[in-house]
Amino acid sequence: MSERHAELLALIAQETNRILTEKGEAAVAITADTAFLDGPLPFDSLDLATLIVALEGLTGKDPFRSGFRQFTNAGELAALYADA
């Protein structure tokens, strides 16, 4: 994992836990394998959209500018931002 990818993963973990705690959920450990939807994370599609908007604001990057790109976990999302 590159240093940039690790930094982005840490940012994703930070923002994911911010969203969770604002919902009244407990913060959780986020790894590259953490699935956003249909997993143990109490995250729904609105939370995911909120995360994407926050990441765009923090990074100045929009990997979805030309359309949706498939991802299921935090590592894949970090890779999208690293490549943007």
C-alpha positions in Angstrom: 0.0 0.0 0.0 1.4 3.4 -1.0 1.8 6.2 1.5 -0.9 8.2 -0.4 -3.3 5.2 -0.3 -2.7 4.8 3.5 -3.3 8.5 4.0 -6.6 8.3 2.1 -7.6 5.2 4.0 -7.0 7.1 7.3 -9.1 10.0 6.0 -11.9 7.7 5.0 -11.8 6.0 8.5 -11.9 9.4 10.2 -14.8 10.7 8.1 -16.7 7.4 8.4 -16.4 7.5 12.2 -17.5 11.1 12.2 -20.6 10.2 10.4 -21.3 7.2 12.6 -20.8 9.2 15.9 -23.1 11.9 14.5 -25.8 9.2 14.1 -25.2 8.1 17.7 -23.3 5.0 16.7 -20.0 3.9 18.2 -16.8 4.5 16.3 -15.3 1.4 14.8 -12.0 0.3 13.4 -11.9 0.8 9.6 -9.5 -1.3 7.5 -9.1 -1.6 3.8 -11.5 -4.6 3.9 -14.3 -2.7 5.7 -17.4 -3.0 3.6 -19.7 0.1 3.6 -23.0 -1.5 2.7 -24.4 -5.0 3.5 -21.8 -5.6 6.2 -21.4 -5.1 9.9 -20.9 -1.4 9.6 -24.1 0.6 10.5 -23.9 2.6 7.3 -26.6 3.2 4.7 -26.6 4.7 1.2 -27.2 8.2 2.6 -24.2 7.8 4.9 -22.1 6.7 1.9 -23.2 9.7 -0.1 -22.3 12.0 2.8 -18.9 10.4 3.0 -18.3 10.9 -0.7 -19.2 14.6 -0.5 -17.0 15.1 2.6 -14.1 13.4 0.8 -14.5 15.6 -2.2 -14.4 18.6 0.0 -11.3 17.5 1.9 -9.3 16.2 -1.0 -10.5 18.4 -3.9 -10.9 15.3 -6.0 -14.0 13.7 -7.5 -13.3 10.2 -8.9 -17.0 10.0 -9.9 -16.9 13.1 -12.1 -17.3 11.0 -15.3 -19.8 8.6 -13.7 -20.1 6.1 -10.9 -17.2 3.7 -10.3 -17.9 0.5 -8.5 -16.4 0.0 -5.0 -17.5 -2.0 -2.0 -14.9 -1.4 0.7 -12.7 1.3 2.2 -9.6 0.1 0.4 -11.3 0.3 -3.0 -12.6 3.8 -2.2 -9.1 5.0 -1.2 -7.7 3.6 -4.5 -10.3 5.6 -6.5 -9.2 8.8 -4.7 -5.5 7.9 -5.1 -6.0 7.5 -8.9 -8.2 10.6 -9.3 
